[in-house]
Every structure is written in C-alpha cells, then in structure tokens.
Amino acid sequence: MTATRQAIVLFGHGARDARWREPFDRLHARLAALRPDCAVRLAFLELMAPSLAESIDGLAGEGVASITVVPVFFGQGGHLRRDFPALIEACRAKYPAVEIQAATAVGEVDSVLDAIAAYCTLALTPNPSPVAGRGEQTGGG
C-alpha cells in the first residue's frame, strides 16, 4: 500500500470541555468521506490533543509530501496572527522535504460566511429544526 501523498489538518483552538470537540470530529468525518484520497487529521492549539506538531509528525512519518493546515477559527485573532505562523514555521523547519501550507481561517472565507448567514436566516423561520432549545422553554419568564 502506498503512502498518501497529500493531507489536510483541521486546526482548532481546543477547550477543556471534551464536548467542544464534537463538531470538529463531525467535520473530520465529512471531509474524510469527501476526500478518501487525502489523509485528514485534527490538531489543536491548546487544551486538547493532538497538537499541530504531533499531527504533522505523524503525517511526515507516514511519508506524506504535502500538508495543508486549515485553521477552523472564525477570524484572525492573536492566535492566528502570532502563534499559528510560529507553529507552521517550526513544522517546516523540522520537515523541510514536506510542503506545509497554511490556509486562511475558515471564518474569513465568503462561502463559509454565506453558509452561516443562511443558517441564521433559517433560524428566523417558524419551527426551524437547527435551533437548539426550541420548544423546551416553559411559560413565565
């Protein structure tokens, strides 16, 4: 079996609550199903494992030649302006033979914002299915 030549790492912040990771796991599964030819991994900045370095180590060890890291962040805050570039550069220095690219944060992409706007519009309609807590409220208040 030949090694996958291309990979994508979904890079998130991380959180203390393990449930925070659930949407990342679902995104990982969807992307892996869409791109079976591509190794898909998760990585986190802090509080969760694996770290970005650990994910890159694993992929490089599998012989992956090209890795794209996608920050699953809503915007370009301090972590993406300072911490993320330093992490990417450290990985590039460790694996100079591996092409490591950094994508723009998902929240900076118009099509992602369009999907969020569509969701918000759906949330305004009567009995929308995606709104959590609908129908759970009791009278009073």
N, C-alpha and C positions, 0 to 999 in steps of 0.2 A: 504494500500500500504506500503510495507516495504522499509526502507531506503536503498540507495545504499551503499554497504559496501566498495567500492573501488572508488578512484578518482585520476584524474591527473590534475595538474595545469601547464599550459604553462606559463612560467615566462619570460617576456621580459623587456627590458630596459625602454621603454617609450620615448615619444617625444612630443614636443609642437604642431607639425602638426598632426591633427587628422587622416589624410590620411595614416600616417606611420603605423597605427594600422590595416589597411585593410588586409594585408597578415596574420596577427595573427587571425583575425576573420575568414578568409577562412580556416586556419589550424584548428581552433577550430571546425568549422562546419564539416570538413572532419573527424577529429578524433572522434567527437561525433557520426557521422554516422557509422564509423568503429566499435566503441565500445559502443553500446547503453546500455550495462550493467554497464558502468562506468560513473561517473559524471565527466564532463570535464569543467574546468574553466580557465579563463585567469587571470593573475596578472602582475603588472608592478613595477619595482624598483622605478621609479620616473616619474613625469610629467603627468601620466595617472592613472586612477582608473580602477579597484580596486588594492589596494596594495596586496602584498603577505599575510600579516596578515589578511586583510579583506576577501580574498578568503578562507583562512584556517578557519577563524572564521565561515564563512557561512557553509562550509563543515562539520566542527565539530558540528555545531548546527543542521545539518541535520542527525547526527548520523553516519557519515562516519568513518570507523575504520582504513582505510589505504589510505594514500595520497602520491603520487609520484609527486615531483616537477621537471619539466623538463625545464632547462634554455635554452630558444631559443636565444642563443648567438652564435656567430661564433667561439669564442675562450675564453680561460681562462684569462681574463684581471683582473684588480684590483677589479672590482665589484664582480666577481665570486670568487676571491681568498679571499677577506676580507668581503665585505658587505653581500653576499649571505649566507655564513656559519653562520654569526651572526643572520640573519633573520630566518634561519631554526632553529637554537638553541632556539631563543626566542619563536617560534611557538611550538617547542617540549616541552619547559618548561611550556607553557600555557596549552597545551593539552597532558599531559603525557600518557593518555589512547589511544591516536591516534598514530598509526605508521606513521611517516613522513619521507619519504626517499627523497634524493636529487640525481637526475640522473646527468650524465656528460653533459656538454654543447653539443648541437646538432652538432655544427661545429667540435667537436673533434671525431666524430664517422665516421669511414671509409665509411660506406654505404651512409651517407649524403654527404661526400666529393666526392664519386663516382657519385652521382646524380648531383652535381654541375659541376663536370668535364664533364659529359655527356651533360649538358645544354651548357657549353662553347663550346664543340665540335659542337653541333647543331648550335650555333650562327655563326660559321665559314662557314656554308654551304650557297649556294645561296638561297635567299628568305626564310630565316628561319622565321617561324611565331612568335617565342617568343621574338625577338629582338624589343624593343620599338624604335620608331622613324625611322624605316626603311622606305624609300620611302618618308619621309617628308622633306628631305633636298632638297634645290634647288641648281642649279648650282652656280658657283662662289666660293668664299671662301677665 
